[in-house]
């Protein structure tokens, strides 16, 4: 498990929330009645023109709801797989403090100061929390200066 994998979880949650909002907007739009008017004429002479109003739902909007719903379900399945992998990774971590750090930061979405407050009892240990996680992950792209 890499730092990028851990950070991806919160992004997936935000993406699913955005898709949920988009789906509800599309469903509202699909329920709207669409009206249009066309011109016609009588079938016999003098072929008098008249206007006919047409009401209904837009098929394109209904198809769009189906597409967005499918996309959301696929992303939810991806997030569920990722969450399962993350929980498996966390359960295999032997150090209790490290499990807390990973859970608070990546599952619950707290910032580093909040994690430091919960784990060490003081927000001033923010760098210590980061350093501990980076060392645990042996992260090649992580800052060494911490």
Order of alpha helices (4+ residues) and beta strands (2+ residues): alpha-beta-beta-alpha-alpha-alpha-alpha
